[in-house]
Amino acid sequence: MKKLSHLLFLLTSCTNPYQKLHHSLDETLSIIEEFYPEQPPIEKLRQGMLQGLIQGVDGHGSYLSEEQLRSLVEKVEGGKLKLGIVLVKHKDGLIVRKVYENSAGYLADIKESDIFTRLDEISLNSINLNDFPRLIKEERPYSITLLRKNKCLTKSITPGFFVPPSTELKWLKKIAHLKFDCISKEGAKEVENQLHKIKSAPGLKGLILYLRDCPGGSFEAAVGIVSQFILIGTTTGGNATAKEIFHYPNRSDGLILTIAFLNDPLGKRINNEGIEPHMKIEESPLGHQKSKDIYINKALEILQKNPQPGKTD
């Protein structure tokens, strides 16, 4: 994460090409101050101005409020008290969609499909999902009231410093199915460890590396992993840029900004165009509602015809 201590100098320097932008901003604020019928929300103006400014660069950057910046840094670096579970909103509270092994939730016997209705004496019936983590402030036992198969239960759960694993390994008979959520350096190490485990499995027929819904991450790690596989699916989104998190000096907010564009081996810029898969599969508009995954099915079909481990995505 970098500081922006030179930002003010850049905007006010007489020889800087951004001076016109600086003057336009001053003129706009002067008009608002003189003619708007009441005092405008200054902080909202500031955040909106920064968001528009950063988004206007290439559409890939973003302003980060204090809460957004803290959440992003915690996701990247870990170090936050967590229960190790994934929750989504439910009409009766919050429903558990996933419990990570060896997490606080796992140790407290929390199960998928449990519905949290109370945390200590706080009702979760109308709570915003994003507000729930703010209730977990101390490393102490919390009382969770939940519904499990129409039965009301109470569990004691003590949050801990937990970093969710990047990878998830499943087996489809003798074919390994490796899925991971983000491509970080830590995730690359996890993939490497999982690959060693997979390769040592007796009777291994193949490996599927599942990248759908992965938001991205380390470019170097991605290249090192994906270059060993055949790509199946649709053209990637095209946001092939390297970004960095910046922190404003003397403030708690920041921004994400593109610092480099990425090219393919022939020197062609990938950004806004994406990468074509080796085998293209178009999903129907209702495909996400089907119980069978067409991408997994195609990968299994290829492996059954040519069972060579480590050559399919």
N, C-alpha and C positions, 0 to 999 in steps of 0.2 A: 504494500500500500504506500502511495507516495503523497507528499505534502504539496500544496499549491501556494507556497509562500510568495512566488513571483507573479501571481495572477493580477494583483492590483497594479503592479508596475506595467504589465503588458497592456492593460486596458487604458492607462492614462498617458503612456508615452506618446509624445507628439509625432514621432516618426513611425509609430506602429500602425500597420494596415487595419487594425481593429478599431481605430479611433472613431471612424464613422459610425460603427455599431454602438460605441460608447455614447456618442452624441445623440443618436436616435433613442437610446434608452433614457437619457436625461430628459429629452424633449417629451417623450411619452409620459414619463412620471410627472412632469410639470403640468401637462394637460389634465391628467387624472386628478392631481392635487387641486387644480384651480376649478375644474368644472364638475367633478363627481359630487353629487348632492350630500354625501356623508363621508365620514372617515372610512376608507377602504381597509380591508384586512391585510395589513402590511406583510405578515409572514406568508399568507396565502399568495400574495402577489410575488413575493421573492421566490417561493418554490415553483410557482407556475412559470416565472421568467426563466429560471435555471433549467427547468424541464424542457421548455420550448427551445432554449438555446442549444442544449446538448443534443436533443432529438433532431434538431435542424442540421446537425453536422452530417450524419449519414443514416439516421434512423435506428442505429444499433446501440447507441449509448443511452444513459438514463441518469437523471438526478436521483439521489438516495437520501431520504429523510433520515433522521437519527435512528429511528426504529428499523427502517429498511436496511441501513448500513450495518447496524449491530446484528440483525438477523442473518445477513449475507456473510459477514465475517465469522459468525458462530457456525454457520453451515460449512464454511471452507475449513476453518481451523479447529472446530470442536470447542470443548471447554465450557459447556453450558449444562446446568442441571436438567436432566431429561428423564422421561419415563420409558423411553424406548418403544413407543407405540405410535401407530398412525391412526388419527381420528378424523372422522368426517361428521358433518352436521346431521342430526336426526331429529324428528319431531318431538321426541321425548328427552333429548339431551345430545350426547355425542356418542357415536357408535365406533367401535374398534374395528379397523380394517386390516391391521397387521400388528403383530407382536414380534419384536426382534429377539432372537435367542440370547440368553444371558443378560438381558436388560432388566431394569427395575420392574417393568410390567410382567416380564416372563417369570421372574422370581416371586412376584406377588400372585401368580396363577391367574393373570388376566388372559382372556381368550378372545379370539376373533369373533365378532358379532355381539360381544358384550355391549350394553348400552349404559354409559355413565349418566347418572341422573343427579348426583350430588358429589361435591368435593368438600369434605368436612361438613360445615353447615351451609355451604353455598349451593343453591339450586343451579343446575346446568341446563334447565329446560329451555331458556331463552337466551343463553349466552352466545356471543359471537365466537366462532371457531378460533379466530386470531387472538381473542382475549384470554383463552384458556391457559396458554403458557405463562402469562403474567401472574397467574395464581400460584405457580410453583416457584417459590422464591427461596426456600430453605431446604437444606439436606436433613429432613426430619420425616417421620412417618405421617402420611396423609390418609384420611379415611375416605374411601371411594364407595359410594352406594351405586349399585349397578343392577341391571336387569339381564338375566340369562335364562333364555327359554321360559319367559314369563314368571320366573322366580326372582325375588328381590334378595340380593346378597350384599354383604359388606366386606371389602377387602382393605387391608392395610398395605400401603405402597410407599417406599422411601426412594425418592429420585436420586440419581447419581450422575456423574459426568460420563456421558455416553455418546460415542460417535457411531452412527449406524453404519453397518458394512456396505461397501459399494457394490458388492457382487452377491448373487444368489444362484446357487447351483442345484439343479434338479436333474433327474435321470428319466429319459423316455426309453425304457428297456435298456439297451446297451449304448444309447446315444446320449451324450452329455448336453445339457441345455444350460448355458451360462448367461445370466442376465445381470447387467449392472446399471446403476442409476445415473452416474456421472463419471466423466473421464478425467479423474484427477491423478496426480502422481501417486497418491496413496492407493487409489483405485487400480492403477496399473500394477502396483505391487501385489494387490489382492488377486488380480487376474493371473499374474505370473505364478503365484502360489497355487491357485486353483488349477492352472494348466498342468503343473507338475503332478497334482493329485489325479487329474483326469487321465493323463498319459500313463499313469501307473495302474489304472483300473484294468482288471483282466477282461478280455473279450471286447474291448472298446471298438465300436464301429464308426464313430464319428463325433463331431463336436459342432454345436450350433451356438454362435455368439449372438445374443439378442440385444440389439441397440435401439429398438423402438422406444419412444418417449424419453430417450436420453437427451438432456438439455445441452450437452457439450462439455467442454472442459479443456484440459491440457492438449494442445495440438500435437506435441511431440509424443505424448503417451498414446494418443489416438492412432497416429501413423504407425507406431511400433506394434500395436495390437492388430489393427484392422488389415494391415498389409498382408497378413498371413491367411486371409479368408477371402471367399467369394462373396460379393455383395448381392443381396437379393432384396427387392422391394421397389420403392419409387425413388425418384430423384430427391436428394436431400434439400433442406430448406434454403441453402445458399448463404447462410450467415457465416461465411468463412473469414472471420476476423479474429485477431488477437486483441483482447481487452485487458484493461488494468483498472483496479480500484484506486481512486484518489480520495484523500481526506483533506477537507478544508482546514487551514490552520486556525487554531483557537475556536473551533466549532466542532460539533459532533455529527454533522452531516457530511455528505461527500458525493461522489459520482463515479459512474463507469464510463470509460471512454475507449474507443478504438485506438490502438497504438501501432497496428500493423495489419496489412492485407496479406492473404495467403494465396499462393499460386499452386497449380498442379505441376508435375514433373516437367512439362513442356513449357512452363512459364506463363500459362494462361491463368488469369485471375479467376478464382472460384467464386468470389463474393457475388451475391445476387443471382447466381446461375445454378449453384449446387453441383453435386457429383452424380453422374449417371451410374446406376448399378450394373453389374455384369448381366443380371437377369431381371428384367423389369416386370413387376406385377402390379396391376391396377386394382385397387380395392373398390368394391361397389359402395354406393352411398349408405347401404344398410349393412355393410360388412362388419362394422364394429359391434352389431347386435348379434352376430352369429357366435355360436359356442366354439366353433373350430377356427383356429388362426390360419389363414391362407398362407402366410409367410412360413410358419412352422411346418405346415403340410408340404410346401414346396421344398423346404430344406430337407425334410425327412425323405421325400421322394428322390432327391439327388443322392443322398447318402446311401439309400438302399440300392441304387443303381451302381454307385461307385463308392463303396465303403472305405474311405481313406481318412483317418482321423485328422482333425485340425484344418479342414479345407472348406468349411461352409459357414455362412452367416445367414 
